[in-house]
């Protein structure tokens, strides 16, 4: 009886201290078009130290301006270099720092951001849920114009109303709220076909611009080499990734549900060293009816150095200048052997640096860079940044004598399991899904529609992007791959397994245990699957259909295997045209196939 009473009191106490905070109590009013930033931040602060808080936004439009926003300093993976964005200073609309058990309830609201801002930052927090809202920018960082008429000497285009511009001394300048586009990067979108192609702004920059009607500009110059057609949309942005759409950092148990990201500056939703992320019904796509074609200046969702479980379910991706989903770790290069158990490590890629890639207690893999060969593991004793580019890391035990300067280290502790289900990938110039993690991966019941490059790319490198690591358990099943890869021709494989090892070690394979089964591939060309340095690759019971989407290229192999073993091709349906299989650095015993 006493235990029952205590339990009842605890439950009553929890309810007593649970709170719902309405942002209107702090002055944030829907549909007022006033700056809600400071008022919302005051409401967020009331959640600190409380056991459970619902931050409630009555349905409507809320505007966020950088003037009164929290100013932060973050080094964010895959964003910008010291040259591109030397001072890592960002304004944040919703700053969720050191919080627990918070639900941000949007009730179908639209959050509109002004200038350059990160929409939200979740940092050092746990059990955070954001739901039922849409994110947009008053002036998106992407400028868009629809091409109407073209001749070898002129182009006439209709500029989207959201894309502010001025014509100064005959030159068109794209501008926003306290920013201007300086380093132009252009992508051509063909809305009728759902395809994106690389383009350039140089020919427009060298031409003379004249506004011939409201929102209509005629460019006069040498357009003889410009490839486009009427109805195409030229989308232009600054190539420097000085901001991200949203940022999750060193946090645990983050849920996003029923979220629309209509527009994002720079990289998309970035999660860095976070644990357990669950995204359900999150759309990275332009607002329906807006007439816009691009939602993100780069990736849709980016996961760097995360752990636990990443789950993406019922998500949609359409309108990106880079990859909808990228999941990876980070290789740091050994720049100096300080002592038998201490190393100086260096961030190598120009856009990734400046944060603690290791903390005490983390398990690391020692990797020979050229071969991507893991030869030992260690446990971090101490780790500290000694500059933006370098870390000094000491280990519990001396590392192997075979380790040398130029080798790399991967943080094994911070590697996630990944589940991607019931999602749709389209409207991207590059890949659909990039994934490199040693833990269990399931990609099931998704549609990959006309992704510009490979629908799925599995890499791992310690020489270029330095995105780690090996995969050991990947299942790709019951998906549809429709007419993907046209920007990668002639190597336009729907799926590519391509570790960037320049050296092969006998009987060592970078990747293992990849199963591709019961999928439908609709191909307009010959290439289907390419794999390198993989042990245990099954491509079974898939159906391959032919398409006339684009002209077929010259005859070449559907399957391209380099240095693989235990490859299995069984029970696939190809119709009347049998595929070719190309093997390199392999023997017949390495592959089992019923394809004659």
N, C-alpha and C positions, 0 to 999 in steps of 0.2 A: 504493500500500500504506500509506504514511504517513497519507494522508488518511483511509483506511478505519479505521485504528487510532484516530485522533483522534476520528472520528465515534463509534466504538464506546465510547470512554472518556467522551465527553460524554453519550451515552445512559446509560451505567452510572452516571455521576455524578448525572444527573437522578433515576434510580431510587433512588440512595443517599439523596438529600436529600428525596425525596418522603416524606410521612408520613401515617399514619392515626392520628388522636387519638381515643381512646375516652373519652367524657365520664365513664364510671364510674371512670377513673383519677384523676379530680379530685373524686370524692365524689358525683356526680350519679347516683342509683340509680333505675332504673325501678320504678314501682308502689310507691314508698315513701311517697308523698304528702308528702314533705319538700320544703323549699324548695331547688330546684336552681339558682336564679339565679346565685349567686356561684360555684358550682362550674363551671357551664357557661361563665361569663365568663372564668374562669381558663383553661379549655380553649381558648376562642377566642383568647386572647392568645398562645398558643403558635404560632398560625399566622402571626403577623406576621414578615415578613422571610423566610418560607419559600417555595420555588418552587411547591409544590403540597401542599395539605392536604385530607384528608377528615376532617371532624368527625363522628364516628360515634355515633349514639344507639341502643343496643340497644333492640329493640321494647318498648314499654310506655308508661305514663303518666308525664309529667314536669310538676311543678307549679312555677310562677314567681310570686313575690310581689314587690310593689314595695319592701318594706323594705330589701332588700339590692341592689336593681337600680341600674344606672347612671342618674344624673340628667342629663338633657340639656336644651338650650334651642334649640328650633327654631321658626321661623316657617314655617308650612305653608300652601300655597295652598288657598283655599276652605274654611278650617277655622273660625276664630273671630276676632272683632274684639277691639279693646282693651277694650271694655266687657264683652264676654262672657267673655273669658279674658285678663286684662291681663298676667299673668306667664306667659310661654311656657316653662313648666317641666314636663317630662314624664319619667316613669320608663319604662325600656325593658327588656324581658325578654332579648333577644339583641342586643347592640350590636356591629355589624360595621363598625368604623371603620378606614379606611386599611389595607385588606387586599387581597390579590391571590390569585387561583387557589385559591379555597376552595369545597369542596362540603360542604354540610350535609346529611348522610344520615340521614333519620328512620326508615327501615326499618318504616314503618307506625305510628309512634308517635303519641300524642296529647299535644300541649302544652296544658296548662290554666293559664290566667292568672287572677290574683286582683286584686281592686280595679280601679283604672283604670291600665292600662299600654298602651304601644305594644308589640305582640308582637315585632317586630324593626325595627331601623334599619340600613340599609346606606348608609354615608356615605363618600364619597371613596374608593371601592373599585372593583375591576375583576375581571371574570371570577368572579362569585359565583353559585353554583348552590344552590338549596334544593329538596329533593325528598323525596317519600314521607312526608308527615306531615299531621296534622290539627291545627287550632287551635280552641280553645274557651275559654270563660270559665266559672269556677265560678258566677258570678252575672252573666249577660249584662246589658248596659246597657239592653236592651229588656225591658219588663214586658208580660206577655200574660195575658189572661183571656178565657175562652169564655163568651159570653152564653147563659144557659139559659132564663130566663123574663123577659118584659117586659110591663109595663102602663104606662099614662100616669103612674103615680105611683111605680113601682119597677122595678128591674132586679136580677136575681139572676145572679151570675157565678161560674164556677169558675176560680180563679187557678192558673196553671201552677206546678208545684212549684219551678221555678227562679226564679220571680219573688217575691222576698221582700217582705213588706209588714207594716205594723203599723197598727192602728186606734187613733188618739190623739184623744180628745175627739170621737169620732164621725166622724173624718175618716180616710180611707185614705191612708197615706203609703208610697210605693215607696222601698225603700232597698237598698243593696248593701254591699259590704265597704268601709267608710269613705266612703260617698257616699249622697246622697239626691237624688231627682228633684225639682227645683224649678220648672223652666220647661217645663211639660208640652206635648207635641206628640203627637197621637193619629191613628192610621190604622186603619181597619176592614178586616179581612181576611175574605173569604168563601172558605174553603178548598175547598168543594165546586165552586165555579166558577173558582177560581184568579184572583180579582179583588180589587183593593184600592181603597178609597175614602177620601177625606179625612173626618175626623171631628173630635171635640174632647173634651177632658177637663173642660171647664168645668162641664157639667151634673153630673158626678160629684163635682167639687170642692165644689159647692154643696149636695150631698145629704148625707144621714146614712148612714154605713156601719156594718154590723153583721155579724160573722162568725157565721153560723147553723150551720155545720158546718166541720170541718177543711178549709181551702182554699176554702170557699164563702162568698161575701159577698153580702149583700143591701143595695142602695142604695135609700134612700127619698127621693124628691124630685119635682121636676117634669120628667118625661121625655116629655112630650107632643110635643115637637119633635125628639126623638132618633130618628134613622133607622137602624135595624138590624133584624136578624131572628135568631131563635134559631139557634145554631150558628156565628154570626159570632165572630171573635176580635178584641177590641179590643187594639191594641198601643200602648204608651205609652212615651215616652222624654223625655229632656231635649233641648230644641231646640238647646242650645249644643254646638258641636262642639269640645270641649276636647281630645279625643284623636283619633287615627286608628288604624285597624286595624294597618297596617304602613307604613313610610316608607322610600322609596328616594331618596337625595339626592346629586346631583353624582357619580354613579357610572356605570360603563360595563360592558356585557355582563352583564346580570342574567338568570338563567334560573330560572323556577319550574316544577316538574313534579310532577304527582300530589299536589296540595295541596288540602286541604279547609279552607275558612274557615267554620266553623260559626257563629261569632259575632264581631262586631267593634264596638268602641265608636266612635262618631262617624263620620267619613269612613272609607272602606274602605282598600284598598291604594293609597297615594298615591306617585306617582313624580314628582319635581320636578327638572328639569334633569338628566335621565339620558339615556344614549345606549345604544341597542340593548337592548330588553327582549323576552324570549321567554317567553311563558306557555303551557304545554301541559298540558291536563287539570287546570285549576284550577277548583274549584267554590266559588262563594260561595252557600251554601245551608245551611239548618239541618241538623243531624245527622239522618239517617234514623232513625225510630223515637223521636225525642225528644219529639214532640208540639209542637215549636216551629214557628212560621211565618215568623219574621224572622231574617235573618242579619246584616244591616248596617243601622245607624241612618241611613245616607245612601247614598252611591255604593258600588258594588262595587269598581271599579277607576277610578282618577283619574290622568290623565297631564297634567301642566302644564309647558309649556316644555321638552319633551323633543326629542331628535333621533335620527338614525340610523333604525333599523327597529324598529317595535313590531309584534310578532306575537302574536295571540291565537288559539289553535287548540284545539278540543275543550273549550272552557270552558263552564261552566253557571252561570247566574245565576237565583236564585229567592229572594225574600223580602227586598226592599229598600225603604227609605223614600225613595230617590231613584234616580238613574240607574245602571244596571249598569256602563256604560262611558262615560267622558267624556274626550275628547282635545282639548286646546286650547292656545293660547299666551296671552300677557297683553299687553293694551294699557296703556301708561302715558301719562298726560296731561301735556302741556306746561303747566307752571304758571308758568314764568318763562324768558324769553330773557336769559341772563346775558351772553353775548357772541356774536359771529358764528359761533362753533363750539362754544358751551357752553350746555347747557340744564339747567334744573331740572325734573325729572319727578316725577310724583306717582302713587302707587298709589291707585286710586279706589274699588274695591269694598271693602266693610267687612270682608270675610273674607280678603282677599288682600293681603299687604304684608310688609315687614320683611326681605326677602332680596334678594340681588343679581340683578336681572333682566337685567343686562348685565355683560359683562366685556370687557376690551380685546381687540380683534380681531373682535368680533361685528359682523355686518352687520345694520343696522336698516332698516325701512321707515318713511318719513314718511307719515302718514295724515291726511287731512282727516276729522275725526270724524263729522260729520253725514252725509257722503256715503260714508264708508268708502272714500274714493278714495286710493289710493297714488300719490304724485306724485314721489317720489324715494327714493334709498337713500343710506345713509352707513355709515362704519366707525367703531366706537368706539375712541378713543384711551385714555381713562381713564374709570373709573366708580367711584363710591363712594356708599355710603349715608350721608346726612347726618342722617337721622332715621328712625324706623320707617316713615314714610310717603313720604319723599322721597329721590331720588337726584340727584347732580350728575354729569352725563355730558358729556365733551368728545369731539369727533369729529376725525378726521384732516383733514377739509376743512370749510369753512363750509357750513352747510345752506342750502337755497334761501330766497330772500327771501320766498317765498309762505308759508313756515311761520309760524304764529301761535299765540299762547297759546290753549289749548283743543284744539289738534290732538293727535294721539296717535302713539306710536311702538310698533312691534312688532319683536321680536327674530327676524329671518329665519333666522339661523344655527341657532337652537334650534327647528326645526320638523321633525316626523318623517314618514317614510313609515309607512303602517299597513296591516296585513293581518289581517282578522278572518274566520276560516273555521271551519265545522263547530261552531258554538256554539249554545247555546239560551238565549234571553232570555224570562223569564216572572216572574210574581209581583213586579212592580214597580208602584208607584203612578204613576210618571212615564214618562219616555222609555226606550227600549231602548239606543240608541247616539247620543251626541252627538259630532260630529266636525268640527273646523275646522283643517285644515292644508293648506298649499299643495303639499305633496308627494303622491306617488302613494298612493291609497287603494283597497283592494280589500275588499269585503264580500261573501262568497260562501258558499253552502251553509249558511246559518244558519236557525234557526227563531225567529221573533218571535211569541210566543203571549200574547195578551191583555195587552200592555203598556198601562198606564193612559193614557198619552198617545202621541204619535207614536212609531212603532217606530224611525225614524231622523230625527234633527233636525240640520240643518246651519245654523248661525247666523252668528256673527261680529258683534261689537258693540263700540263704543267710547263707549257712553253708559250702560250698565246694569251687567252683570256684567263688562264689559271683557275678555271672552274672545275672543281673536283666532284666526284670521284668515281670509283667502279660501281657497277650494278651487279647484284647477286641473286635477285629474285624479282623478275618483272613478268607480269601477265598482261597481254593486250588481247582482249577478246570481245566479240559481239559489237564491234564498232563498224562504222561506215566511213570509208576513205574515198572521197569523190573528187576526181580530177585535180589532184594536188601536184605541186612542184614545178609549175611552169616557169618560175624565175630561176630555177636551178638547172635547167637543161644545159648539157645533155645528161647530167647526172641527177635527173629529177625523180629520184626514188620516193615512193610514198613513205617508207620508213628507212631511216639510215642509222646504223650503229657504227660510230666513227671515232673511237678513241684516238687522240692525237699523239700516239707513240711513234717515234721515228726509228726506234730500234726494237727488234724482236728477240726475246729470250726463249730458248728452247723449252717447251712444255710449260710456259707461263702465258696466261691469257688475262687480259685486262678485265673483260666482262664475262659473266657466266649466268646461266639459267634464265634465258629469255624465251618466253612462250608466246607465240602469235597464233591465235586459233579462232575459228568460227567468225571471221570478219568478212566484210564485203569490200572489195577494191574495184572501183570504177576508174579505169585507166584510159587515157587518150594516147599514151605512148608506151614504149616497151618497159622501161625500168620500174621495178617493183620493190625490191629489198636489197640493201647493201649492208654487209657486216664485216667487221675487222676484229681480229684478236678476241674472239668470243668462244667460250667453251660451254656447249649445251644450248643450242639455238633450235627451237622447234617452230616450224611454220606449217601448221597442219589444219586441214578441214576448212580452208578459206575459199571463198568464191571470187573469181576474178572476171570482171565484165569489161567489154570494150566500149569506148566512147569516141564520138567525133567532135568533142569540145574544141580541140585545137589540132592543127596538122600534125600527123605522126612524124617523128624523126627517123633517121636512118636505123636500120636493123641493128640491135645490140641486145645484150643479155638482160633478162628480167631479174636474175639473181646474180649478185656479185659478192663472192666470199673471198676474203684475204686473211690467211693465217688463222683460220677457225678450226674447231674440231667438235665432234658430236653434234653435227648438224643433221636435222631431220626435216624432210619435205614429204608429207604423207597426206593423201586424201583430199588434195586441193582440186578445185574445178576450174579449168581454163578454157572450156569451150573447144572449138576445133583447132585453135592455134596453140601449139605447144611451146612453152618458154625455153629459152636457152639459159644454161647455168655456167657461170664463169668462176673457176677456182684458181687461186694463186697461193703459192706457199702451202699447199695442202696435198694430201694423197687420197685415193679413193676411200680408204677406210675412215676418213674424217667425215663422210657424209652418207646418209641413208636416204634414198629418194625413190619414189615410184614413178618419177618422170623419166620417160625413155629418151 
